[in-house]
Amino acid sequence: MSQASNAAFSEGASTDFYKSTILGQRSGLFVLFFTEMWERFSFYGMRVLLIQFLTATVLKGGWAWSAEQAGALYGTYAMMLYLTPILGGIIADKYIGSRQAVIIGAIIMTIGHGAMAFDTPTMFFIGLVCLVIGTGFFKPNMPSILGEMYKDLPEKKDGAYTIFYMGVNAGAFFGMMLCGYIAETQGWHWGFGLAGIFMFLGTLQFVFAKPLMGNLGVLNKSKEHKEIKSLEESDTRNPFTSLDYLLIAIISVIGFLYAFNDPLSKNGIVDMFSALDLPFLRGQYLMIIIALILFIYLIISRILRYDKVVRDRMFAVVFLGFFLIFFFMSFEQGATSLVLVARDNIDRSLTGGTLTIFNVLNALLTVVPLALISYVLIKLAQATWKKIALSNVILIICFALIWGAVIWMLKNEFSKETSEIKVSWFSTLNSFFIIALASTVSKLWESKYNPSAAMKYGYGLILVAIGYLIIGLGSWGIAEGVKISMIFLVLTYLFHTLGELFISPVGLSYVSKLVPARMLAFMFGIWYLAIAIAQKVAAVLGGQVETIQQEYSLSHFFFLFTAIPAAAGLLVMVLNPIIKKLMHGIK
């Protein structure tokens, strides 16, 4: 198929798609922006409630699980969220196309959020399963559509992805704030239900925007195109051997069995690996060690089949992936242990002038970003009303609901003489700091001070360690029952966000630069697997917060997470010359 015919297929019937612009970018970008925003609103709105709900007492509407039990379940859930997108991307690529995958994923997630709004264990677990499956379809395919949208305009792509990333964080910010507030004041399942409402509306907005989007994300099923894809994907220089497939199967089976066995065994339901228990090691951990050894052998054996330069570059990716695990296992405490610490150990009470100052700042923190995004909505409606009026109507309904919820929340808080900051409020700080600091940090990468990949990882890990050091010092030596000042937790989130900005945008960029096209899908899969492992490890370690606090102290828990990323950060900085050499000039 010629380049002209490919372009015609991508554009489809919508010539306006290329002509219509908002803020210097294609208007279709903002359809994706709002779709992603509502999906992230729902996802993070639910996520911020999960650990709280599971560990809350029965009197407060929760299940009264221990932190260890809740961490085991959350870890499996978070792990699966990074594994199913690998499969979802393959299905979209080969069978249904990115657009159809996004719609299917959004519908399944809407069902999942809806199920969690019902107050029964069965519906709760059905909801979690639907969210995992739906995310698998949704997560990898939105960036794919965005990439296709800017295929002929590469100079605008970086700006487009930055705007898209702002949509992600805006959704996370408002989702955690509003779902968290409603759940903590009206009941858990009201919070879960609110997440479902916006997931449903976000899905409709995307579906009704098709006249603007043309054939973007629609699978090209022509015979000629399939032949080209087949040639692109053939791996004649490094075919998978029968042993490779066998190892992948064994590792996958052990991994999935462990993922489900961990929460089942910790809740006393069943332990599939109990027969393998050793005096010093549980059977499930023995099997994971075996799977890890097989996994390392698989990776090394495949990489060694390449030429020296390609081989070295892929080893550089493996090094970065290894250190990524240490980052996420520390950073992702924000979804588990730091939520429990905010609830149980932080002084969240406010009165008098302090409460007034907080309410004013919180109002500005909420209203200003919402006003800016509402302005973008108005610009989108002005540019696209004739083309996608129904999609714009849905967005207007979404924003009317959001404004209504924000005004109701602020009115409630301003009417109180004494109040407690909601637990979920602290979780919004990460998204707020990203929105506030991302552009400043990105300018550093464009300056002469732009460090190498390994040094960025080192700085990022040390910044995370500093965050834990701050709250560790804040909790040092406090008597039992005494609460920690909230400033320590706010500073912890600030340093964690700075660490994230040094690491998160870097990783996938280097995978695409260092890995040959024929190995790219495999290495992206490995990259997401590293994040999945880190998510599980983070939740399992986070589940130990109560145990470590009881046996030692809360500061011991934080100092543990100071030491781990600090040591990893120093090590990757020491290895910087080796990693740079392995990259063979890639910067």
N, C-alpha and C positions, 0 to 999 in steps of 0.2 A: 504493500500500500504506500502511495506517495505521501510526502510530507503535507502536501496541500489537502489530500483527502483525509489524512489524520486530523488536521486542523479543523476541517469542515465537520468531521464527526464530533470532535470535542465541543465545537460551538453549537452544533445542533441548530434548532430553529430560532435561537435567541440571539439576534444581532445586537440587541440593546445591552446584552451582558457586557460586551467590550466597551460600549460607549458610555454607559451610566457609571459615574464615579461619585464617591463621597470622601471628603477629606483627603483627596489625592489618590485614593485606592478604589478598586472595582467594588461596586455596590454589592456584588455577590459575596464578597468577603464578610460583610456585616450580617448577611443571612447566616453564614457559618459561625460568626462571632456570637450571635444570639442563641443559635442552636447549642453550641458548646457551653455557653454561659448557663443556660437552663439545665443542661445535663449535669454540669459541675455543681450547680446550686443543689440539685437533688442528691447527687452522690455525696458531697461533703456535708450537706445538711443531715443525711442519714448517718454518715460515718461518725460525726461528732457526738451522736446520741448513743452509738452502739455499746461502747464500753460502760458508759454511765448507766444505761438501761440494764445491762446484764448484771452489774455489781450493786445497783440500788437495792435497798431493802424491800421486802414484800410490802411493807406499810407504805412505801413511797412508790409503789407500782412496778418495781423491778423484780428480777429473778433471784437476787441475793447470792449470786455466784461470787466465788473468790476471784481476786485479780488474776491468779494463775489459770483458773478455768476460763475466764473471759478472754485472757490473752491468747490461750490456745485456740479458741474458736476464731477470734479476730485475725490471728496470724494465718490460719488456713484460708479464711476469706480473702485477706489481702494478697496472699501468695497466689491464689487462683485468679485474682484480678489481673495479674501480670503474665499468667500462662495462657489463659483463654484467648487473648488478643493475637497470639501467634497463630492459632488455628483460625480465628476469625479473619485475619488478613489473608490467609491462604484461600479460604472459601470465597472471599470477595474477589480476589485476584483471578481465580479460575472459573467460578461458577455464577456468581450473582452480581458482581460489580459493587463498587464502594457505596454508591447512593442507596441501593437496595439494602446493603448490609447495615448502614446507619439507621434506616427506617425500621428494619427488623429488630436491631439491637435496642432502639429507643422504645419500641412497643413492648418488648420483653421486660425492659427495666421499669416501664410504667406499671406493668402487671406486678413486678416485684415490690415496688414501693407501695402499691395499693394493698398487696397481701400483708405487708408489715403494719398497715394501719389497723388490722384486726387483732384483737387482744387474745390470740391463741398461739401456743408454741408451734403447732403444725404450720399455720400461715406464716409465722415468723421465718421458719426455716425454708419454706417454699419461696418466700420473698428473697432471702439471701441467695438461693440457687439461681433464681431468675436474674438477680443483679449481676452475678458472676457471668452467666451466659450472655446477657444483654451487653455487658461491658466488652466482652470478647468480640462481638460484632461491631460495636460503636467505636471503641477507643482507637484502633489502628486506622480506621477509614476516613475519619474527619480530616486528619493531616494529609491523607492521600488525595482527597478532593481538593484541598487547598493547594497542594503542589501542582495538581493538574490545572487548576485555575490560572496559575502564574507561570505555566510552562513556557509561554512565549514572551514573558516579561521578567527575566531573572533579576534585573536590577531593582525591582520592586518587592522581590520575594522576602528579603530579610525584614523589611518594614511590615509586610503583611503578617508574617509569623509573630512579630512582636505584638501587633494589635490582637491577633488571635490568642496569644498567651495572656494578654490583659483580660480577655473575655473569660478565660479559664479562672483567673484569680478573682475577677469580679463575682463570678458565680459562686466560687468557694466562699468568698467573704460574706455575701448576703445569705447564702444557704446555711452556713454555720451560725450566723447571728440570729436569723429569723426562725429557722427550724429549732435551734437550740433554745431560744427564748420561749417559743410557744410550747415546746415539750416540757421545759422546766416550770412553766407557770400554769399550763392547761392540761398536761398529761403527755406521756411519751408518745402515744399513738397518734395524737394530734400533730406532733412534729413529724413522725414518719409519713402521715397522710399529706402534709403540706408539701413534702418532697415529691410525692407522687403527682400532685396537681400540676406542679411546674414541669415535671418530666413530660406529662401528657400534653400540656400546652406547647412546650418546646418542640415536641414531635410534630404537632399539627402545623406549627409555623414553618418547619422545614419542608413538610410535604406540600403545603400550598405555595411554596416559593419555586416550584418546578418551572413555571413559565420563564422566570428570570435565569435559571441555572442551565437551561437547555439540556444537553446530554452529558454534562459533567458528572463523572462517577458512574456512568452507565457502561456496562461491559460491552466491548466491541466483539461481537461473535462471528465476524466474517472469517472465512476460511483463511484468507491471506494473512490477516492479523494473528490468527492462532499459530500459523506456521512461523511467523516472525518471533512471537513470544516463545515458541518451542525452541527455536535456535538460540535465543537469548538465555534461556534457562538451562540449556544443556550443560552438563558439567563434565565434558569429555576428558579434561585433563586430570580431574580428581573425582571420579565416580565414587559413590558410597558403596562400600563392600558389604558382603553378607554379615561380616563381623560387626561393622558399623551399625547396621540396622538392628542386629541382635543386642548390642550394647545400649542403643537408644531405647529399645523396648524394655530391657531390664531396668535401666535407670528410671524410666518413666513410671513403670509399675511400682517400684519401690518408693519413688517420690510421692505418687498419688496415695498409696496406702498409708505412708507416714503422715501426710497432710491430714487425712481424715482420722487416722488412729489417735493422733495427739489429743484433739479435744474429746474424742469418745472415751479414751482411757482416763483422762484427767477428770472426767465427769462420772467415772465409775460404771460406764455402760459396757464396754468391751475393750480388750487389749489384744489385738491381732498378733502382736510380736512377743507376748508374755513368755512363750516357750523358749525364747532365745535370751531371756534375761540372764545377766551375769551378776556376781556379787557386787561389782563396782560399776556396772553399766546396764541401763535398760535395753531390752531387745530392739526397740524402735530406733535408738541412737546407734546401736551396732550396725543395723541395716543401712542407716543413712551414711555412716562412715564407709561402708562397702560401696554404696552407690556413688559417693564422692570420689573414691579411688578410681572406679570404672569411668566416671565422667572425665576426670583429669587425663586418664589414658586415652579416651576417645578424642579429646581436644588436641592433645599433643600429637597423637598418631596422624590425625588429619592434617594438621599444620605442617608437619615434617615432610609431607608429600609435595610441598610447593617449592619453587625456586627460592634462593636465599633472601632476596629483597622482600618478596611477598611474605615469606615465612617470618622474617624478622618483624615486619609491620604488624602481622597478626598476633605475634607474641606481645607486642606493645599494647594491642587492644586487650589481650588477656590480663596483662598487668593492671591496666586501668580498670577493667571489670572487677578484678580482685579487690582493689582498694575502694571501689564503689560500694561493695558489700559493707565495709566498715563505716562508710558514711551513712548509708540508709539505716543500718541497724541502730545507729545512734540518733540520727535525725528523726526517724519515724516513732520515737518515743512520744512524739507529739500527739499520736493517735491513741496511745495506751497509758503509760505510766504518768505522763505529764497531765493528762485529763484527770486522773485520780488524785494526783498531788494538788491540782487546782481546786478540786472539790473538797478534799479532806485536810489539806495542810496550809493553804494560803489564806491570809486574812482578807476576805472579800467584803467586809462590812464597811459601809460608808454612812456618815451623818452630816447634817448641817452644811457648812460651806464646802467641805470636801465633796459631798454628794452633788451639790450644785455644779461645781467645777467639772466633775466627772460627767454629769449628764449633758452639760454644754459641749464638752469635747466629744463625747460619744455621738451627740446629735450631728455635729460637724463631720465627724468621721463617717457617718452613715449617709447624711443628706447630700453632701458635696459630691461624692462619687456617683450616687444615684442620679443626681441632677445632670452630671456630665454624660452619663450613659443614656439618660432620657433625651438629651440633646442629639446624640447619635441616632436614636430611634426616630426623632422628628426628621432629621436629614434623610434617613433611609426611606421613610414614608413619602417625603416630598419627591425623591428621585425615582421611586418604584411603584407609586400608588396605582398607576394605570396598568402596570404589568402584574403585580401581586397584591392586590387590595386585601384579599382575605388573609394572607399571611401577615400583613401589617395590622389588620384588625386584631388578630390573635396576640401579636406583640403588645398592642395597646392595652388589651385586657390583662396581660401579664404584668405590665408596669402599673396599671391601676391597682391590681392586687398587692403588688410590692409596696407601692406608696401607701396604700391603706394599712398594711401590716406595720410599716415603719412608723407611721403617724400614731397608730394605736400603741405600739411599743413605747415610743418616746413620751406620749401623753401619760401612760401608766407610770413610767419611771419618774417623770417630773412631779407627779402628784404625791410621791412618797416623801415622808420626813426622814425615814431610815430605809436603807436598802442593802442588798447583797449583790455584788457583780455576779452575773450568771457565769457558770463554769465554761460554757461554750464561747463566751466572749473572748477568752484568752486564745482560743484556737484561731480566731479571726486575725490575730496579729500577724501571723505568717503571711497571709494574703495581702494584708495592708502594707506591710514592709516591702513585699515584692513590688507592688504597684508603685510605692514611693521611691524605691532605690534601684530598680532594674535598669532604668536609663542611665543612671550615674555609673553603675558598675560596667555596663556595656561600653560606655565611652572609654573606660580604662583599657578594654581589649583593642580599641582602635588607636591607642596612643603608643608611644615608644616604650611604655612601661608594661606592655602586654607580656605576661610571663608564659613559659612553656606549659604544656598540658599537665605534666607531673607536678610542677610548682603550683598550678591552680588547685590541683587536688590536695596538695599539702596544706596550702593556705586555708582551703575550705574545711578540711578536717580539723585543723587547729582552731579555727573560728567556732566550730561546733563544740570542741573541747572547752574553749573559754566560756561558752554559754553554760555548760554544766558546772564548770568551776564556780561561776558566779552564784548559781542557785545552791551549790554545795556549801559555799561559804555562808550564804544566807540561812541555811538550815543547821549550820555547825553549832553544836553545843546548846541548842534550844531545849528547854524542859518539855516533858511530855504534856501535850495539850496546848502548848503555845503555838500560835500560827506565824507563818513566815510573811514578811511584807511582800505585797504584790509586785513591787518594783523589781525584785529579783527575778520573778518569772517573766516579766515584760522584757527585761534585758536579755534573758536566756533566749526568748523567741527572736529578738533583734539579731543576736550573733548567729543563731541557727539559720536565719534567713540569709544573712550575708554569706555564710558557708554554702548554702544552697545555690546562691547566685554565682559562686565561684566554680561549682561542680556540675550542677544539673544541665546547663545549656551546652557544656563542653563535650560530654561523653558521646552522645549519638553523632555529633558532628565529626568526631575523630574516627568513629566506626566507618562512616561513609567515606572519609578521606583515605583511610589506611587499607581497607579491605577490598579485594578485587570483586567486580560485579557478580561473578559466578558464585562467590562465597558469601555475598552480602546478606541474603536472607537467613542463612545458617548462623552467621555471627550476630545479626540483630536478635535472633532467637536466643542465642547464648547470653546476650546483653540483658534481655528481659528476664531470662532465667536467673541471672545474678541478682537482679532487683527483687525477684520473687523470693529467692532464698533469704535475702536481707530482710524483707518484710516479715517473713516467718520468724527468723532469729530475733528481730526487734521485738515482736509481740511476745515471744517466749521469755526473753529476758525482762521485758517490761512487766510481765506477769509475776516477776519475783519481787516487785517493789514492796509488797506487804511483808513478805518473808524476811528480806534483808533489813527492813525497818524494824521489825520485831526483834531479830537476832542481834543486830548491830545498831544502826541508826539510819535515818533518811539520808544524811550527808554521805554515808558510805556508798549508798546506791548511786548518788550523783558523782562521787569521785571515781567510781568504777567507770562511768561513762565519760569522765574527763580523761582518764588514762588510756582507754581503748582508742578513740579517734586521734588523740595527741600522738600516741606511739605510731599509729598507722600513718599519720601526716608526716612525722619526722622521717619515717622509713621511705615513703614515696619520694620525699625531697632528696634523700641520700641517693636513691636509685635514679634520679633525674638524668644524669649523664648517660646511663645505660639505656633508659627508655628513649631519650633523644636519638641515640645512636641507632636503636632498633627502628626508628621511624624513617631513617634514610632521607632526611630533608623535608618531610611533611611537617608543616607548621599549623 
